Amino acid sequence: MFPTRSSFLTDIGHLLRWTLLTLPVAVVAGSASALFLWSLNKVTELQWQHPQMLWFLPLGGVAVGFLYHYMGKGSDKGNNLLIDEIHQPGGGVPARMAPLVLIGTLVTHLFGGSAGREGTAVQMGGSLAAMLARWFGMAQENRRLMLMCGIAAGFGAVFGTPLTGAIFAMEVLVVGRMQYEALIPVLVASVLGDATCSAWGVLHTVYHLDVAHSAGTHAAFDAVLLSKTALAGIVFGMGGQLFSELTHRLQRLFSQLVPYAPLRPALGALVVIALVSVVGTRDYLGLGVIPPPGGQVSVVTSFQEGGAMPLSWLWKTLFTSVTLASGFKGGEVTPLFFIGSTLGHVLGSVMHEPVALFAALGFIALFAGAANTPLACTVMGIELFGAHYAIYFAVACFVSYFFSGHSGIYLSQRIGVAKRSTLPALRDITLREARNMPPRMTPDISKPDPEADDISSGG
């Protein structure tokens, strides 16, 4: 049935209205991401130029801890606060979250903490979107959409992946379901947010998937390669679950050892300093996208032969889990890229396949398992590496998602569709609640861990 003239005009009005509403969100979030990325490069350079600053990591962590303790007003819940507010609006997202997470993340990287950047950009985008929604006097339902727009704009801008940002904002809220009511707003916000960030002259890392392949728009079907991709997907899913569970458990341990939250980062910083002494390299500090001066391992080098050590992925897991679990701010995603790409490098070598291809698979698939966002990560692979291996990207991400279990870095995610049909009791509850259910009801969930609520770092 063809749409009537009135319904057509209504749809056009809806599109124009949300374009106008999301425009300021995209511009503000994109500009904030540009400022953040520029500042992050500066503090990283300072850290590299003055490596002795690592000794001041405990003091930096405590300073940020006190800042959040006395001024945070719930901001310490990070991405989980945004997800909770979208599901069930409560106290709102404070505007102070944006400057607090910006300062906290820059301090983390200035003194050598191992963290990412996605959480910072997403929280700044969400916080600024919530502030604009209050200024506009928007209804509660529309505020939900504005928060999702902020998430999309922040994610799309910080990684230069606008399609991924839009899908991520719809997929990250509920495991197994997409929030399609936000389709147009989040797409507009993510595209314009990325364009705004680029307009400020901020450049994103270019990853080269230099793998010889046959001509055509997509790779030819290769049953052996596809089987190896699926097997690697299982490993990536388990790697994502390991990162999530280790960070949750370490958070609980830190809270038991140091009951006063502002002082926990000091203990975490001492552990990070000790780890540097144990491994004898600074490769696992900071973002890890490119190696520090004199370093050997990073996300970029993992796409090259010999660009990763057999245990690089495990060391980065430990460094980042300790950093975030103890209370430092930043994000999980870029470290997950590091963990996944270096693990993929190892698997590619073991399976006698191109390490660059398997590094790319690990880059996106381990994140897919840890964040429960397989579709967004598949699209990210296409945006970053091209569409030739899209089928393999999808297989790795979907398999990783399934084998990561009902775990994840965002415990406020709700389970819309259980990953196993034998676990119907898990539907319509959060991952946090799933962790506290009796083991007999959730055989693939770790033991209850009530303290591990909000490792989302600040991200």
Buried (B, 14 or more C-beta within 10 A) or exposed (E): EEEEEEEEEEEEEEEEEBBEBBBBBBBBBBBBBBBBBEBBBEBBEEBBEEBEBBEBBBBBBBBBBBBBBEEBBBBBBBBBBBBBBBBEBEEBBBBBBBBBBBBBBBBBBBBBBBBBBBBBBBBBBBBBBBBBBBEEEBEEEBBBBBBBBBBBBBBBBBBBBBBBBBBBBBBBBBBBEBBEEBBBBBBBBBBBBBBBBBEBEBEBBEBEBEBEBEEEEBBEEEEEBBEBBBBBBBBBBBBBBBBBBBBBBBBBBBBEEBEEBBBBBBBBBBBBBEBBEEBEBBBBBBBBBEBBEEBBBBBBBBBBEEBBBEBBBBBBBBBBBBBBBBBBBBBBBBBBBBBBBBBBBBBBBEBEBBBBBBBBBBBBBBBBBBBBBBBBBBBBBBBBBBEBBBBBBBBBBBBBBBBBBBBBBBBBBBBBEBBEEEBEBBEEBBBBBBBBBEEEEBEBBBEBBEEBBBBBBBB
